[in-house]
Amino acid sequence: MANGARPRVRVGIDEMVQELFGLHPSTARMLYVTDGGHYDNLGLVELMRRRCRTIWCIDASGDVPGRATALSEAILVASGDLGAQVDIDLDRFALRDESKLKDAVLKNTHAVGTVRYADGTEGTIVVIKLGLSENSPDNLHEHRRNDRAFPHHSTLNQVFRADRFDAYRALGWDSTVRALSDDEVTARTTSSAVAV
């Protein structure tokens, strides 16, 4: 572009009609990109369509604390569209018995399960769920006392202060390390990775 002018992006009725009817030719001048939220917000169905042997899913969806709604919906879509059956204990993500919604302390922040594909092959799925558990670091529970919405801020809020960003990063790190340290996760992901 001359004089450093930015290219103008035009989006209008043509694009809306293409989206409505799923008409996105690979030779088009414009590329259609979506997070898949209208179909599978976690991206699991496409991984299962490719019959992945090991799937790691980070579920940071805006579910009500203690629920696994986005995960459950993806599992239902995979079953209906692909014939894939997922066996995973979603109750692991429930609130602790004594926890109230305002406290929102999960039983666990990860779960491991089995995917049985329509062709008879199997895979392993590990889900890490957004939330604080009893075992989460004390500094994250303290951050929660000062920021009552943590770690369940609305996804509409895309601007985080440094301390909030650092708290989410630390929570993700801790939850992932706990999943990687789980003997069942290690055994199942190692065996599915080397299976032929």
CORJOTA-V478113 format. One record per residue. N is the residue number from 1. PSI is psi in radians with two decimals (NA if undefined). BURIAL is I if it has 24 or more other ideal C-beta (glycine too) atoms within 12 Angstrom, else O. Layout:
BEGIN
N_PSI_BURIAL ; N_PSI_BURIAL
END
This chain:
BEGIN
1_2.46_O ; 2_2.54_O ; 3_0.45_O ; 4_0.25_O ; 5_2.53_O ; 6_2.53_O ; 7_2.51_O ; 8_2.23_O ; 9_2.14_O ; 10_2.14_O ; 11_2.23_O ; 12_-2.62_O ; 13_-0.63_O ; 14_-0.78_O ; 15_-0.66_O ; 16_-0.74_O ; 17_-0.73_O ; 18_-0.75_O ; 19_-0.77_O ; 20_-0.70_O ; 21_0.11_O ; 22_0.61_O ; 23_1.55_O ; 24_1.45_O ; 25_2.48_O ; 26_-0.28_O ; 27_0.05_O ; 28_2.69_O ; 29_-0.51_O ; 30_2.58_O ; 31_2.33_O ; 32_2.15_O ; 33_2.37_O ; 34_2.71_O ; 35_-0.04_O ; 36_0.14_O ; 37_-0.41_O ; 38_-0.13_O ; 39_-1.02_O ; 40_1.74_I ; 41_-0.28_I ; 42_-0.20_I ; 43_0.20_I ; 44_-0.67_I ; 45_-0.74_I ; 46_-0.60_O ; 47_-0.69_I ; 48_-0.56_I ; 49_-0.57_I ; 50_0.09_O ; 51_0.87_I ; 52_2.46_I ; 53_-0.60_I ; 54_2.19_I ; 55_2.22_I ; 56_2.18_I ; 57_2.16_I ; 58_1.92_I ; 59_1.67_I ; 60_0.51_I ; 61_2.96_I ; 62_0.61_O ; 63_2.69_I ; 64_2.35_O ; 65_2.33_I ; 66_-0.02_I ; 67_2.76_I ; 68_0.94_I ; 69_-0.84_O ; 70_-0.70_I ; 71_-0.80_I ; 72_-0.75_I ; 73_-0.71_I ; 74_-0.69_I ; 75_-0.72_I ; 76_-0.73_O ; 77_-0.77_I ; 78_-0.66_I ; 79_-0.83_O ; 80_-0.74_O ; 81_-0.60_O ; 82_-0.22_I ; 83_0.26_O ; 84_2.35_I ; 85_2.27_O ; 86_2.21_I ; 87_1.77_O ; 88_2.48_I ; 89_1.67_O ; 90_-0.30_I ; 91_-0.30_O ; 92_-0.43_I ; 93_0.07_I ; 94_2.85_I ; 95_2.58_I ; 96_2.64_I ; 97_-0.71_O ; 98_-0.07_O ; 99_2.41_O ; 100_2.80_O ; 101_-0.62_O ; 102_-0.45_O ; 103_-0.66_O ; 104_1.11_I ; 105_2.07_I ; 106_2.71_I ; 107_-0.78_I ; 108_2.77_I ; 109_0.09_I ; 110_2.76_I ; 111_2.66_I ; 112_2.47_I ; 113_-3.02_I ; 114_2.44_I ; 115_2.17_I ; 116_1.98_I ; 117_2.80_I ; 118_-0.47_O ; 119_0.06_O ; 120_-0.19_O ; 121_2.81_O ; 122_2.74_I ; 123_3.05_I ; 124_2.42_I ; 125_2.30_I ; 126_2.19_I ; 127_2.23_I ; 128_2.12_I ; 129_2.40_I ; 130_2.21_I ; 131_2.85_I ; 132_2.45_I ; 133_3.05_I ; 134_-0.53_O ; 135_-0.02_I ; 136_2.64_I ; 137_2.57_O ; 138_-0.64_O ; 139_-0.48_O ; 140_-0.63_I ; 141_-0.64_I ; 142_-0.73_O ; 143_-0.66_I ; 144_-0.63_I ; 145_-0.51_O ; 146_-0.40_O ; 147_1.52_I ; 148_-0.39_O ; 149_-0.30_O ; 150_2.36_I ; 151_0.72_I ; 152_0.76_I ; 153_2.64_I ; 154_2.46_O ; 155_-0.17_O ; 156_-0.43_O ; 157_1.83_O ; 158_0.09_O ; 159_1.96_O ; 160_2.47_O ; 161_2.86_O ; 162_-0.74_O ; 163_-0.64_O ; 164_-0.75_O ; 165_-0.80_O ; 166_-0.63_O ; 167_-0.75_I ; 168_-0.71_I ; 169_-0.78_O ; 170_-0.67_I ; 171_-0.78_I ; 172_-0.74_I ; 173_-0.86_O ; 174_-0.77_I ; 175_-0.67_I ; 176_-0.76_I ; 177_-0.69_O ; 178_-0.73_I ; 179_-0.76_I ; 180_-0.44_O ; 181_-0.14_O ; 182_2.15_I ; 183_-0.68_O ; 184_-0.75_O ; 185_-0.81_I ; 186_-0.83_O ; 187_-0.77_O ; 188_-0.65_I ; 189_-0.54_I ; 190_-0.77_O ; 191_-0.63_O ; 192_-0.44_I ; 193_-0.55_O ; 194_-0.17_O ; 195_2.52_O ; 196_NA_O
END
